[in-house]
Amino acid sequence: MKRAITFGVFDLFHYGHLKLYQNIKKVCGLDTFLVVAVQDSEFIKKQSQMLISIIQQK
């Protein structure tokens, strides 16, 4: 059995998320064990602010 992992902020499930999971299954096969790691939005906001700060410094 293959294993795949994806992660993101999935606070509001929508069609794009469904397509992501379907594409993973399509690429990896139907016998794939899919792990979905959910990141909280506060962490993403912090990381985004750091990245914007780094870009602005250049």
PDB file of N, CA, C and O in Angstrom, chain B, residues numbered from 101:
ATOM      1  N   MET B 101       0.842  -1.177   0.000  1.00  0.00           N
ATOM      2  CA  MET B 101       0.000   0.000   0.000  1.00  0.00           C
ATOM      3  C   MET B 101       0.890   1.244   0.000  1.00  0.00           C
ATOM      4  O   MET B 101       1.835   1.343   0.784  1.00  0.00           O
ATOM      5  N   LYS B 102       0.580   2.187  -0.883  1.00  0.00           N
ATOM      6  CA  LYS B 102       1.292   3.458  -0.925  1.00  0.00           C
ATOM      7  C   LYS B 102       0.730   4.390   0.136  1.00  0.00           C
ATOM      8  O   LYS B 102      -0.400   4.228   0.596  1.00  0.00           O
ATOM      9  N   ARG B 103       1.542   5.369   0.514  1.00  0.00           N
ATOM     10  CA  ARG B 103       1.101   6.397   1.443  1.00  0.00           C
ATOM     11  C   ARG B 103       1.381   7.763   0.841  1.00  0.00           C
ATOM     12  O   ARG B 103       2.409   7.973   0.198  1.00  0.00           O
ATOM     13  N   ALA B 104       0.460   8.684   1.054  1.00  0.00           N
ATOM     14  CA  ALA B 104       0.632  10.058   0.581  1.00  0.00           C
ATOM     15  C   ALA B 104       0.206  10.997   1.696  1.00  0.00           C
ATOM     16  O   ALA B 104      -0.627  10.650   2.533  1.00  0.00           O
ATOM     17  N   ILE B 105       0.786  12.186   1.697  1.00  0.00           N
ATOM     18  CA  ILE B 105       0.419  13.180   2.699  1.00  0.00           C
ATOM     19  C   ILE B 105       0.195  14.522   2.011  1.00  0.00           C
ATOM     20  O   ILE B 105       0.900  14.880   1.068  1.00  0.00           O
ATOM     21  N   THR B 106      -0.774  15.237   2.490  1.00  0.00           N
ATOM     22  CA  THR B 106      -1.007  16.609   2.052  1.00  0.00           C
ATOM     23  C   THR B 106      -1.344  17.418   3.290  1.00  0.00           C
ATOM     24  O   THR B 106      -1.841  16.884   4.282  1.00  0.00           O
ATOM     25  N   PHE B 107      -1.071  18.701   3.221  1.00  0.00           N
ATOM     26  CA  PHE B 107      -1.395  19.534   4.372  1.00  0.00           C
ATOM     27  C   PHE B 107      -1.873  20.899   3.903  1.00  0.00           C
ATOM     28  O   PHE B 107      -1.604  21.320   2.778  1.00  0.00           O
ATOM     29  N   GLY B 108      -2.577  21.570   4.781  1.00  0.00           N
ATOM     30  CA  GLY B 108      -3.077  22.902   4.470  1.00  0.00           C
ATOM     31  C   GLY B 108      -4.049  23.354   5.537  1.00  0.00           C
ATOM     32  O   GLY B 108      -4.238  22.693   6.558  1.00  0.00           O
ATOM     33  N   VAL B 109      -4.658  24.487   5.280  1.00  0.00           N
ATOM     34  CA  VAL B 109      -5.701  25.007   6.165  1.00  0.00           C
ATOM     35  C   VAL B 109      -7.024  24.644   5.508  1.00  0.00           C
ATOM     36  O   VAL B 109      -7.388  25.202   4.473  1.00  0.00           O
ATOM     37  N   PHE B 110      -7.726  23.722   6.106  1.00  0.00           N
ATOM     38  CA  PHE B 110      -8.977  23.232   5.529  1.00  0.00           C
ATOM     39  C   PHE B 110     -10.150  23.662   6.396  1.00  0.00           C
ATOM     40  O   PHE B 110     -10.993  22.843   6.762  1.00  0.00           O
ATOM     41  N   ASP B 111     -10.202  24.956   6.727  1.00  0.00           N
ATOM     42  CA  ASP B 111     -11.241  25.428   7.635  1.00  0.00           C
ATOM     43  C   ASP B 111     -12.629  25.406   7.008  1.00  0.00           C
ATOM     44  O   ASP B 111     -13.622  25.238   7.716  1.00  0.00           O
ATOM     45  N   LEU B 112     -12.711  25.571   5.714  1.00  0.00           N
ATOM     46  CA  LEU B 112     -13.995  25.497   5.015  1.00  0.00           C
ATOM     47  C   LEU B 112     -13.807  24.602   3.800  1.00  0.00           C
ATOM     48  O   LEU B 112     -13.207  25.008   2.804  1.00  0.00           O
ATOM     49  N   PHE B 113     -14.326  23.382   3.890  1.00  0.00           N
ATOM     50  CA  PHE B 113     -14.150  22.413   2.814  1.00  0.00           C
ATOM     51  C   PHE B 113     -14.876  22.905   1.563  1.00  0.00           C
ATOM     52  O   PHE B 113     -16.034  23.316   1.630  1.00  0.00           O
ATOM     53  N   HIS B 114     -14.184  22.858   0.419  1.00  0.00           N
ATOM     54  CA  HIS B 114     -14.806  23.294  -0.832  1.00  0.00           C
ATOM     55  C   HIS B 114     -14.380  22.372  -1.974  1.00  0.00           C
ATOM     56  O   HIS B 114     -13.623  21.422  -1.776  1.00  0.00           O
ATOM     57  N   TYR B 115     -14.873  22.667  -3.151  1.00  0.00           N
ATOM     58  CA  TYR B 115     -14.653  21.830  -4.328  1.00  0.00           C
ATOM     59  C   TYR B 115     -13.165  21.649  -4.638  1.00  0.00           C
ATOM     60  O   TYR B 115     -12.754  20.573  -5.072  1.00  0.00           O
ATOM     61  N   GLY B 116     -12.367  22.676  -4.424  1.00  0.00           N
ATOM     62  CA  GLY B 116     -10.925  22.573  -4.672  1.00  0.00           C
ATOM     63  C   GLY B 116     -10.257  21.522  -3.802  1.00  0.00           C
ATOM     64  O   GLY B 116      -9.342  20.831  -4.251  1.00  0.00           O
ATOM     65  N   HIS B 117     -10.708  21.397  -2.563  1.00  0.00           N
ATOM     66  CA  HIS B 117     -10.175  20.363  -1.671  1.00  0.00           C
ATOM     67  C   HIS B 117     -10.532  18.981  -2.202  1.00  0.00           C
ATOM     68  O   HIS B 117      -9.692  18.081  -2.225  1.00  0.00           O
ATOM     69  N   LEU B 118     -11.771  18.819  -2.626  1.00  0.00           N
ATOM     70  CA  LEU B 118     -12.214  17.534  -3.179  1.00  0.00           C
ATOM     71  C   LEU B 118     -11.366  17.162  -4.393  1.00  0.00           C
ATOM     72  O   LEU B 118     -10.937  16.016  -4.522  1.00  0.00           O
ATOM     73  N   LYS B 119     -11.125  18.123  -5.280  1.00  0.00           N
ATOM     74  CA  LYS B 119     -10.307  17.848  -6.470  1.00  0.00           C
ATOM     75  C   LYS B 119      -8.881  17.477  -6.080  1.00  0.00           C
ATOM     76  O   LYS B 119      -8.274  16.609  -6.709  1.00  0.00           O
ATOM     77  N   LEU B 120      -8.340  18.126  -5.047  1.00  0.00           N
ATOM     78  CA  LEU B 120      -7.005  17.794  -4.563  1.00  0.00           C
ATOM     79  C   LEU B 120      -6.935  16.332  -4.153  1.00  0.00           C
ATOM     80  O   LEU B 120      -6.025  15.613  -4.565  1.00  0.00           O
ATOM     81  N   TYR B 121      -7.897  15.885  -3.339  1.00  0.00           N
ATOM     82  CA  TYR B 121      -7.906  14.500  -2.861  1.00  0.00           C
ATOM     83  C   TYR B 121      -8.105  13.523  -4.019  1.00  0.00           C
ATOM     84  O   TYR B 121      -7.473  12.467  -4.061  1.00  0.00           O
ATOM     85  N   GLN B 122      -8.980  13.876  -4.951  1.00  0.00           N
ATOM     86  CA  GLN B 122      -9.217  13.003  -6.114  1.00  0.00           C
ATOM     87  C   GLN B 122      -7.954  12.882  -6.965  1.00  0.00           C
ATOM     88  O   GLN B 122      -7.626  11.796  -7.443  1.00  0.00           O
ATOM     89  N   ASN B 123      -7.249  13.991  -7.151  1.00  0.00           N
ATOM     90  CA  ASN B 123      -6.016  13.951  -7.955  1.00  0.00           C
ATOM     91  C   ASN B 123      -4.929  13.134  -7.269  1.00  0.00           C
ATOM     92  O   ASN B 123      -4.171  12.431  -7.937  1.00  0.00           O
ATOM     93  N   ILE B 124      -4.847  13.217  -5.965  1.00  0.00           N
ATOM     94  CA  ILE B 124      -3.869  12.396  -5.238  1.00  0.00           C
ATOM     95  C   ILE B 124      -4.176  10.919  -5.459  1.00  0.00           C
ATOM     96  O   ILE B 124      -3.275  10.134  -5.754  1.00  0.00           O
ATOM     97  N   LYS B 125      -5.425  10.544  -5.321  1.00  0.00           N
ATOM     98  CA  LYS B 125      -5.817   9.147  -5.546  1.00  0.00           C
ATOM     99  C   LYS B 125      -5.545   8.727  -6.987  1.00  0.00           C
ATOM    100  O   LYS B 125      -5.123   7.599  -7.239  1.00  0.00           O
ATOM    101  N   LYS B 126      -5.786   9.635  -7.933  1.00  0.00           N
ATOM    102  CA  LYS B 126      -5.567   9.339  -9.350  1.00  0.00           C
ATOM    103  C   LYS B 126      -4.078   9.093  -9.633  1.00  0.00           C
ATOM    104  O   LYS B 126      -3.726   8.162 -10.357  1.00  0.00           O
ATOM    105  N   VAL B 127      -3.218   9.924  -9.063  1.00  0.00           N
ATOM    106  CA  VAL B 127      -1.781   9.809  -9.290  1.00  0.00           C
ATOM    107  C   VAL B 127      -1.187   8.624  -8.534  1.00  0.00           C
ATOM    108  O   VAL B 127      -0.367   7.882  -9.075  1.00  0.00           O
ATOM    109  N   CYS B 128      -1.604   8.454  -7.282  1.00  0.00           N
ATOM    110  CA  CYS B 128      -1.000   7.432  -6.427  1.00  0.00           C
ATOM    111  C   CYS B 128      -1.697   6.080  -6.500  1.00  0.00           C
ATOM    112  O   CYS B 128      -1.090   5.062  -6.168  1.00  0.00           O
ATOM    113  N   GLY B 129      -2.937   6.048  -6.919  1.00  0.00           N
ATOM    114  CA  GLY B 129      -3.672   4.797  -6.998  1.00  0.00           C
ATOM    115  C   GLY B 129      -4.747   4.694  -5.928  1.00  0.00           C
ATOM    116  O   GLY B 129      -4.691   5.374  -4.903  1.00  0.00           O
ATOM    117  N   LEU B 130      -5.708   3.848  -6.179  1.00  0.00           N
ATOM    118  CA  LEU B 130      -6.842   3.708  -5.269  1.00  0.00           C
ATOM    119  C   LEU B 130      -6.485   3.030  -3.957  1.00  0.00           C
ATOM    120  O   LEU B 130      -7.214   3.160  -2.974  1.00  0.00           O
ATOM    121  N   ASP B 131      -5.369   2.305  -3.931  1.00  0.00           N
ATOM    122  CA  ASP B 131      -4.978   1.619  -2.691  1.00  0.00           C
ATOM    123  C   ASP B 131      -4.099   2.487  -1.792  1.00  0.00           C
ATOM    124  O   ASP B 131      -3.466   1.985  -0.863  1.00  0.00           O
ATOM    125  N   THR B 132      -4.061   3.792  -2.073  1.00  0.00           N
ATOM    126  CA  THR B 132      -3.214   4.719  -1.320  1.00  0.00           C
ATOM    127  C   THR B 132      -3.865   5.116  -0.001  1.00  0.00           C
ATOM    128  O   THR B 132      -5.060   5.405   0.059  1.00  0.00           O
ATOM    129  N   PHE B 133      -3.061   5.123   1.045  1.00  0.00           N
ATOM    130  CA  PHE B 133      -3.492   5.607   2.351  1.00  0.00           C
ATOM    131  C   PHE B 133      -3.135   7.086   2.406  1.00  0.00           C
ATOM    132  O   PHE B 133      -1.957   7.445   2.416  1.00  0.00           O
ATOM    133  N   LEU B 134      -4.147   7.939   2.443  1.00  0.00           N
ATOM    134  CA  LEU B 134      -3.942   9.377   2.403  1.00  0.00           C
ATOM    135  C   LEU B 134      -4.004   9.971   3.803  1.00  0.00           C
ATOM    136  O   LEU B 134      -4.978   9.781   4.530  1.00  0.00           O
ATOM    137  N   VAL B 135      -2.945  10.695   4.169  1.00  0.00           N
ATOM    138  CA  VAL B 135      -2.897  11.408   5.445  1.00  0.00           C
ATOM    139  C   VAL B 135      -3.098  12.887   5.141  1.00  0.00           C
ATOM    140  O   VAL B 135      -2.392  13.461   4.312  1.00  0.00           O
ATOM    141  N   VAL B 136      -4.061  13.493   5.815  1.00  0.00           N
ATOM    142  CA  VAL B 136      -4.331  14.915   5.634  1.00  0.00           C
ATOM    143  C   VAL B 136      -3.966  15.628   6.929  1.00  0.00           C
ATOM    144  O   VAL B 136      -4.604  15.427   7.963  1.00  0.00           O
ATOM    145  N   ALA B 137      -2.938  16.459   6.862  1.00  0.00           N
ATOM    146  CA  ALA B 137      -2.501  17.222   8.026  1.00  0.00           C
ATOM    147  C   ALA B 137      -3.129  18.612   7.952  1.00  0.00           C
ATOM    148  O   ALA B 137      -3.007  19.307   6.943  1.00  0.00           O
ATOM    149  N   VAL B 138      -3.790  19.000   9.014  1.00  0.00           N
ATOM    150  CA  VAL B 138      -4.474  20.281   9.047  1.00  0.00           C
ATOM    151  C   VAL B 138      -3.651  21.269   9.859  1.00  0.00           C
ATOM    152  O   VAL B 138      -3.321  21.013  11.017  1.00  0.00           O
ATOM    153  N   GLN B 139      -3.327  22.391   9.249  1.00  0.00           N
ATOM    154  CA  GLN B 139      -2.567  23.446   9.915  1.00  0.00           C
ATOM    155  C   GLN B 139      -3.533  24.532  10.352  1.00  0.00           C
ATOM    156  O   GLN B 139      -4.450  24.879   9.608  1.00  0.00           O
ATOM    157  N   ASP B 140      -3.343  25.071  11.542  1.00  0.00           N
ATOM    158  CA  ASP B 140      -4.248  26.127  11.995  1.00  0.00           C
ATOM    159  C   ASP B 140      -3.919  27.449  11.308  1.00  0.00           C
ATOM    160  O   ASP B 140      -2.773  27.699  10.932  1.00  0.00           O
ATOM    161  N   SER B 141      -4.922  28.276  11.153  1.00  0.00           N
ATOM    162  CA  SER B 141      -4.765  29.513  10.387  1.00  0.00           C
ATOM    163  C   SER B 141      -3.825  30.509  11.073  1.00  0.00           C
ATOM    164  O   SER B 141      -3.195  31.319  10.393  1.00  0.00           O
ATOM    165  N   GLU B 142      -3.719  30.468  12.388  1.00  0.00           N
ATOM    166  CA  GLU B 142      -2.804  31.372  13.090  1.00  0.00           C
ATOM    167  C   GLU B 142      -1.350  31.125  12.678  1.00  0.00           C
ATOM    168  O   GLU B 142      -0.590  32.074  12.487  1.00  0.00           O
ATOM    169  N   PHE B 143      -0.968  29.870  12.543  1.00  0.00           N
ATOM    170  CA  PHE B 143       0.389  29.526  12.114  1.00  0.00           C
ATOM    171  C   PHE B 143       0.634  30.049  10.699  1.00  0.00           C
ATOM    172  O   PHE B 143       1.691  30.613  10.415  1.00  0.00           O
ATOM    173  N   ILE B 144      -0.334  29.862   9.826  1.00  0.00           N
ATOM    174  CA  ILE B 144      -0.203  30.309   8.434  1.00  0.00           C
ATOM    175  C   ILE B 144      -0.072  31.830   8.386  1.00  0.00           C
ATOM    176  O   ILE B 144       0.742  32.355   7.626  1.00  0.00           O
ATOM    177  N   LYS B 145      -0.854  32.534   9.181  1.00  0.00           N
ATOM    178  CA  LYS B 145      -0.764  34.001   9.215  1.00  0.00           C
ATOM    179  C   LYS B 145       0.630  34.439   9.652  1.00  0.00           C
ATOM    180  O   LYS B 145       1.203  35.360   9.071  1.00  0.00           O
ATOM    181  N   LYS B 146       1.175  33.782  10.672  1.00  0.00           N
ATOM    182  CA  LYS B 146       2.520  34.114  11.152  1.00  0.00           C
ATOM    183  C   LYS B 146       3.553  33.896  10.051  1.00  0.00           C
ATOM    184  O   LYS B 146       4.401  34.754   9.805  1.00  0.00           O
ATOM    185  N   GLN B 147       3.476  32.746   9.393  1.00  0.00           N
ATOM    186  CA  GLN B 147       4.432  32.414   8.342  1.00  0.00           C
ATOM    187  C   GLN B 147       4.319  33.398   7.187  1.00  0.00           C
ATOM    188  O   GLN B 147       5.331  33.815   6.624  1.00  0.00           O
ATOM    189  N   SER B 148       3.101  33.769   6.832  1.00  0.00           N
ATOM    190  CA  SER B 148       2.880  34.710   5.733  1.00  0.00           C
ATOM    191  C   SER B 148       3.479  36.062   6.071  1.00  0.00           C
ATOM    192  O   SER B 148       4.107  36.689   5.218  1.00  0.00           O
ATOM    193  N   GLN B 149       3.295  36.524   7.305  1.00  0.00           N
ATOM    194  CA  GLN B 149       3.851  37.817   7.717  1.00  0.00           C
ATOM    195  C   GLN B 149       5.366  37.790   7.678  1.00  0.00           C
ATOM    196  O   GLN B 149       5.993  38.771   7.277  1.00  0.00           O
ATOM    197  N   MET B 150       5.965  36.674   8.091  1.00  0.00           N
ATOM    198  CA  MET B 150       7.420  36.552   8.043  1.00  0.00           C
ATOM    199  C   MET B 150       7.909  36.601   6.604  1.00  0.00           C
ATOM    200  O   MET B 150       8.899  37.270   6.308  1.00  0.00           O
ATOM    201  N   LEU B 151       7.230  35.902   5.711  1.00  0.00           N
ATOM    202  CA  LEU B 151       7.628  35.861   4.310  1.00  0.00           C
ATOM    203  C   LEU B 151       7.501  37.243   3.671  1.00  0.00           C
ATOM    204  O   LEU B 151       8.385  37.665   2.925  1.00  0.00           O
ATOM    205  N   ILE B 152       6.430  37.933   3.953  1.00  0.00           N
ATOM    206  CA  ILE B 152       6.236  39.286   3.408  1.00  0.00           C
ATOM    207  C   ILE B 152       7.339  40.203   3.917  1.00  0.00           C
ATOM    208  O   ILE B 152       7.870  41.015   3.160  1.00  0.00           O
ATOM    209  N   SER B 153       7.688  40.080   5.196  1.00  0.00           N
ATOM    210  CA  SER B 153       8.747  40.889   5.773  1.00  0.00           C
ATOM    211  C   SER B 153      10.085  40.623   5.076  1.00  0.00           C
ATOM    212  O   SER B 153      10.822  41.560   4.769  1.00  0.00           O
ATOM    213  N   ILE B 154      10.391  39.376   4.831  1.00  0.00           N
ATOM    214  CA  ILE B 154      11.644  38.999   4.164  1.00  0.00           C
ATOM    215  C   ILE B 154      11.669  39.550   2.733  1.00  0.00           C
ATOM    216  O   ILE B 154      12.692  40.064   2.282  1.00  0.00           O
ATOM    217  N   ILE B 155      10.557  39.445   2.032  1.00  0.00           N
ATOM    218  CA  ILE B 155      10.477  39.944   0.652  1.00  0.00           C
ATOM    219  C   ILE B 155      10.659  41.452   0.622  1.00  0.00           C
ATOM    220  O   ILE B 155      11.351  41.975  -0.251  1.00  0.00           O
ATOM    221  N   GLN B 156      10.040  42.160   1.573  1.00  0.00           N
ATOM    222  CA  GLN B 156      10.135  43.615   1.612  1.00  0.00           C
ATOM    223  C   GLN B 156      11.553  44.076   1.927  1.00  0.00           C
ATOM    224  O   GLN B 156      11.949  45.171   1.525  1.00  0.00           O
ATOM    225  N   GLN B 157      12.319  43.261   2.636  1.00  0.00           N
ATOM    226  CA  GLN B 157      13.689  43.634   2.977  1.00  0.00           C
ATOM    227  C   GLN B 157      14.622  43.566   1.777  1.00  0.00           C
ATOM    228  O   GLN B 157      15.673  44.206   1.776  1.00  0.00           O
ATOM    229  N   LYS B 158      14.259  42.811   0.771  1.00  0.00           N
ATOM    230  CA  LYS B 158      15.125  42.638  -0.405  1.00  0.00           C
ATOM    231  C   LYS B 158      15.052  43.809  -1.345  1.00  0.00           C
ATOM    232  O   LYS B 158      15.721  43.813  -2.378  1.00  0.00           O
TER     233      LYS B 158
END
